[in-house]
Amino acid sequence: MQVFFQKFQKRKERSNLDIYGFYTGKVFDAHKHLGAHKSTEGGYTFRVYAPHTHRITLVGEFNDWQDWEMYHSYNEHFWEVNVPQAKAGQRYLYRIWHNDGNYTEHCDPYGYGMDVRPAFCSIIRDLSEYKFHDSTWMHQRTDCKDKP
């Protein structure tokens, strides 16, 4: 399984996240780029922002909870990996490795689905399957400039 996965780790497809805007707090659509997103190459692409760490692995139901390496994208603060066999509804976590060899398991801060406490896994969601039903409210809302 690991040999099969190695072929797909480095991706050709790239997210168009405005890195400078992200760092300066002017980007408000980072959720479109970070987290788990359906890939045009098949499966899902996982992206996370994790500065000041030297290693991150992805574990989940799609890989029998085995560590799969994530790789830098953009710069040393962004990590990503494509997992062809990942499917909507599967659970996953990031492992953030420390210099002493220990790790901290962390849910996806940009995840669209989460386990119920005390569990803390993220859950892959196919966002194309969800349709919002709030168009009436969206058209009637105000920008609240006259309110504190």
N, C-alpha and C positions, 0 to 999 in steps of 0.2 A: 504494500500500500504506500509506503513512504517513497519508493522509487517512482510510482505513478504520480504522486503529488509533486515531486521535485520538478517535473516538466512544467507545472503551472504556476510556480511561485512568483516569478518575475513576469509582470504584465505589460502588454503593449498599450492597453487602454489607459488613459490618464484622466483624472478628475480636473476640472477647471477651477479649482478653488483659488481665489485671490489671496495669496499668502501674505502679501503686505497688508492688505485690508484686514485679514484675520488677526495679524499681530497688533495692528493699531486699533482694533475694536470697531472697525467700520463695516465689517462683513456680518450680515445677519442671516445668511443661508448656509452656514457651515454644516447644518444637518443634512444638506443635499449631497455632501461629499464624505463626511465622516460617519462611522457606523457601518452597518452591513447593508450593502446595496446589490441588487440583481446585476450580474455582469453580462455584458454582450458576448463574453467568451464562454459563458455557461456558469452555472452555480452562482456564488455570491462573492463579492469583494469586501473585505473587512479593512477599514481604515481607522486609525486612532492617532490622536495627538498626545504624545508622551515625551516631553522634554526631560533631559537629564537622566535618562536610563540607557543602559548599554545593551539590553536584550528584552524583547517581548515575544511571547509565544501565544498561540491561539489554541484553545482546547474546546472540544464540544462533542455533541452526539455524532457528528459527521465523521469524526476521526477517532472514536472510541476513547475520548478524553486523553489523547496522547499529545505531547507538545509538538506543535508545528511552528517553525520559525516565521516571524514577520520580518519584512525588510524595509529599509528606509525608502521613503519616496519624498521628493522635493528637497528635504534636508534632514538632518539628524533628529528632528523633533517629530516627524510624521512617519508612521509605520503602516504597511499594508501587506495583504496577501490575498490571492484569489483561491477559492476552494470550489472546484467544479462539482463536487458531490454534495455541497451544502444545499439544504432545502428549507423552505418556509416552515416554521413550526419547530425547528430544531433549536436546542439550547446551546449556549456557548459562553465562554469567559476568556478574559485576557489574563495571562500571568506576567507580572512585571518582576523581572529578576533583579536582585540586589547583588552588589559586589561580593558579598560573603557566600553566594550560592543559594541563598534562600529566595523565595518569591512571595509575592502578594497576589492573590486572585482578586480580580476586579471585574465588575460588570461593565458593559459598554456605556460610557457616558452619553453617547448619541444613539443608543439602542431604541428601537421602536416597540419592543415588547420586553416585559420583565417578569420573572418569577414572583410569586407572592412570598413575603417574609415568613419564615426566616431564611428561605432560599434566596439566592442573589444572582442567578444566571440571567443573561439576556436571552431573548428569544428572537430568532429571525422572523421578520414579517415581510410579506410581499405587499408593498404599498400600492401596487397597481390594482389589487383586489378590493381596496377600500374606497368607497365613494362618500364624500361629505354630503350632508343633507342640511346645510345651514345657509344656503344662498339667500333666503329671505332675510335672515339676521344680518348677513354680511352687507347687503344693500341698505339696510336701515340703520346700521351702526354709525356713530359719529367718531370724529377724531379726538373728542374729549378735551379740546384746547381750552374750553371755558370752565373746566373743572380742575381742582387741585391734583 
